[in-house]
Amino acid sequence: MSASNSSHLESIKEAVHSSEILTNEEKSSSVQIIEEWVIEDKAMSLLSEQLLAVSSGIKPLLAELGLI
């Protein structure tokens, strides 16, 4: 996850915690959703990194086979 995304999500989380309008149940639900976003963002970053690593390894093989 990028530092800016992490910082932004933490800011949102703090705003939820300090909200005087939201009920405790709404705060809890909101924080849970934000934490899910953090996990999804980390997963997408990891997937992207892994795909880039695999891609760089597959290109030479495809070239050797004359497919690209």
C-alpha positions in Angstrom: 0.0 0.0 0.0 1.3 3.4 -0.8 2.1 5.8 2.0 -0.4 8.3 0.7 -3.2 5.7 0.7 -2.3 4.6 4.2 -2.2 8.1 5.5 -5.5 8.9 3.8 -7.2 5.9 5.3 -5.8 6.6 8.7 -7.2 10.2 8.5 -10.6 8.8 7.6 -10.4 6.3 10.5 -9.5 9.1 12.9 -12.4 11.2 11.7 -14.8 8.3 12.2 -13.5 7.8 15.7 -13.9 11.5 16.6 -17.3 11.9 15.0 -20.0 13.1 17.3 -22.7 12.3 14.8 -22.1 8.6 14.3 -23.3 6.0 16.8 -20.8 3.5 18.2 -22.3 0.9 16.0 -21.8 3.1 12.9 -18.3 3.9 13.9 -17.5 0.2 14.4 -19.0 -0.7 11.0 -17.2 2.2 9.3 -13.8 1.2 10.8 -14.3 -2.4 9.8 -15.0 -1.3 6.2 -11.9 0.9 6.2 -9.8 -2.0 7.5 -11.1 -4.2 4.7 -10.0 -1.5 2.2 -6.5 -1.6 3.7 -6.4 -5.4 3.3 -7.7 -5.2 -0.3 -5.2 -2.5 -1.2 -2.3 -4.5 0.2 -3.6 -7.6 -1.7 -3.8 -5.7 -5.0 -0.2 -4.3 -4.5 1.1 -7.8 -3.8 -0.8 -9.3 -6.8 0.6 -6.5 -9.0 4.2 -7.1 -7.8 3.8 -10.9 -8.4 2.4 -10.4 -11.9 5.3 -8.1 -12.8 7.8 -10.7 -11.6 6.1 -13.5 -13.5 5.8 -11.4 -16.6 9.5 -10.6 -16.7 10.3 -14.4 -16.4 7.8 -15.5 -19.0 8.7 -13.0 -21.8 12.1 -14.7 -22.5 10.4 -18.1 -22.6 7.7 -16.9 -25.1 10.4 -15.3 -27.2 12.4 -18.5 -27.2 9.4 -20.4 -28.4 8.8 -17.9 -31.1 5.5 -16.8 -29.7 6.4 -13.1 -29.4 
